Amino acid sequence: MMIAVTVTGKDRPGIIAELTGAIFKSKGNLEDASMTILEGEFAMILLADLKTKSAAAVLRERLDQIRRQYHLSIAVRPILRRVKRGEKHLRGTEPWVASVLGKDRAGIVFRVCQVLASSGLNITDLNSKIMGHGRKATYALVLEVDVPRKPALTDCVKRRFQTLEKQLRVKITFHLLGTAYL
């Protein structure tokens, strides 16, 4: 039985050790995980494979103890479809990276994602940060995107990003993952 566990709350040492320990002690296997800290807030998603329903019940009890101990929000839900190991990108696509650098302003993520969505492209990873302080602060956005192997489509997205660069006064690059740079 595959389950997804989402965890959020104030960051502090030991959270990941407790969560992964709970999976291990429940005779489960951690299949995939992603974690980050956003402005001091811990955020993690884990996929765990548990062999039995009783193991899932034990894990839920352990997670409830962790929730109380660390004052976290924890949600558990079953994954009803068959998950393929390593599955991330759609068949027939290649991973591309869109990078944005510039002065922070409202709407950057929305406008960049709007270009990708209206082109039928799926975002598989997104990270953003403000680097530096005050007037010298720089906003950085990096998105990993599934792109079908269609040169006309990538050329169209690049042209739309060039237009968006001028509108937002930022630098946008869009490259195949192996050739990406900031």
C-alpha positions in Angstrom: 0.0 0.0 0.0 1.5 3.3 -1.1 0.8 6.4 0.9 1.6 10.1 0.5 2.5 12.0 3.7 2.6 15.8 3.7 4.2 17.6 6.6 4.4 21.4 7.4 5.3 23.4 10.5 8.0 25.5 12.1 11.4 24.1 11.3 13.5 22.5 14.0 16.2 19.8 14.2 15.1 16.1 14.2 11.9 16.3 12.1 13.2 14.3 9.1 14.9 11.7 11.4 11.6 11.2 13.2 9.5 11.0 10.1 11.8 8.6 8.2 12.3 6.6 11.5 8.5 6.2 11.8 8.3 4.8 8.3 11.2 2.4 8.9 9.9 1.3 12.3 6.5 0.6 10.7 8.2 -1.8 8.3 7.7 0.6 5.5 10.1 1.8 2.7 10.6 5.4 1.8 10.1 5.5 -1.9 10.5 9.2 -2.7 10.7 12.5 -0.7 11.1 16.2 -1.2 11.7 18.7 1.5 12.4 22.4 1.8 12.4 25.3 4.3 10.3 28.3 3.3 10.9 31.4 5.5 11.5 29.2 8.5 8.6 26.8 7.7 9.4 23.1 7.2 7.6 21.5 4.2 8.0 17.9 3.2 6.2 15.3 1.0 7.1 11.6 1.4 5.9 8.6 -0.5 6.1 5.4 1.5 5.4 1.8 0.6 3.8 -0.2 3.4 3.3 -3.9 3.0 0.1 -4.2 5.1 -2.9 -2.2 6.3 -1.8 -2.9 9.9 1.6 -1.4 9.1 -0.2 1.7 7.7 -2.2 1.9 11.0 1.0 1.7 13.0 2.6 4.5 10.9 -0.4 6.7 11.4 -0.1 6.3 15.2 3.6 7.2 15.0 3.0 10.2 12.8 0.3 11.4 15.2 2.9 11.3 18.1 5.4 13.2 15.9 2.6 15.8 15.0 2.0 16.5 18.7 5.7 16.5 19.7 6.8 18.9 17.0 3.5 20.8 16.6 3.3 19.9 12.9 0.4 19.6 10.4 0.6 16.1 8.9 -1.8 14.6 6.3 -1.7 11.0 5.1 -3.5 9.8 2.0 -3.4 6.5 0.0 -2.1 6.6 -3.5 -4.5 4.6 -5.5 -2.7 4.3 -8.8 0.3 2.2 -9.5 3.5 4.2 -9.0 6.5 3.5 -11.2 9.9 3.9 -9.5 11.6 7.0 -10.8 8.5 8.2 -12.7 8.6 12.0 -13.0 8.6 13.0 -16.6 5.9 12.3 -19.1 6.7 9.8 -21.9 7.9 11.5 -25.1 9.2 14.6 -23.2 12.6 15.9 -22.2 13.3 17.8 -19.0 14.0 21.5 -19.7 14.8 24.3 -17.2 13.4 27.8 -17.1 15.4 30.2 -15.0 14.4 33.8 -14.0 16.7 36.4 -12.4 15.9 39.9 -11.6 14.4 42.4 -9.2 11.6 40.8 -7.1 8.1 42.0 -8.1 4.6 40.6 -7.8 3.4 38.3 -10.6 6.7 36.8 -11.9 5.9 33.2 -11.0 2.3 33.6 -12.3 3.4 35.1 -15.6 6.2 32.5 -16.3 3.9 29.6 -15.3 1.1 31.1 -17.5 3.4 30.9 -20.5 4.3 27.3 -19.7 0.7 26.2 -19.0 -0.8 27.9 -22.1 1.9 26.0 -24.1 0.6 22.7 -22.6 3.9 22.2 -20.6 3.9 20.5 -17.2 6.1 21.9 -14.4 7.8 19.1 -12.5 9.9 21.1 -10.0 9.8 24.7 -8.8 12.2 26.7 -6.5 12.4 30.4 -5.8 14.6 32.5 -3.6 15.4 36.1 -2.9 19.2 36.4 -2.6 20.8 39.4 -0.9 19.1 42.2 0.9 17.7 45.6 0.2 18.4 47.2 -3.2 20.9 44.6 -4.1 18.4 41.7 -3.6 17.9 39.5 -6.6 14.9 37.2 -7.2 15.7 33.7 -8.6 13.1 31.3 -10.0 14.1 27.9 -11.4 11.5 25.5 -12.9 12.0 22.1 -14.3 9.5 21.5 -17.2 8.4 18.5 -19.3 8.7 19.5 -22.9 7.7 17.3 -25.9 10.4 16.8 -28.5 9.0 19.4 -30.8 11.5 22.2 -31.8 8.7 24.5 -33.0 7.1 24.4 -29.6 10.4 25.2 -27.7 11.1 28.0 -30.2 7.6 29.4 -29.5 8.1 29.3 -25.7 11.5 31.0 -26.1 9.9 33.8 -28.1 7.2 34.2 -25.5 9.8 34.3 -22.8 11.7 37.0 -24.7 8.6 39.2 -24.7 8.0 38.5 -21.0 11.6 39.4 -20.2 11.0 42.9 -21.5 7.6 43.2 -19.7 8.9 42.1 -16.3 12.5 43.5 -16.7 14.1 40.2 -15.8 16.4 37.7 -17.5 14.8 34.4 -18.5 16.7 31.4 -19.9 15.1 28.2 -21.2 17.3 25.2 -22.0 17.4 21.5 -22.1 18.3 20.3 -18.6 21.8 19.1 -19.6 22.6 22.5 -21.0 20.9 24.7 -18.5 22.6 27.6 -16.7 21.5 30.6 -14.6 
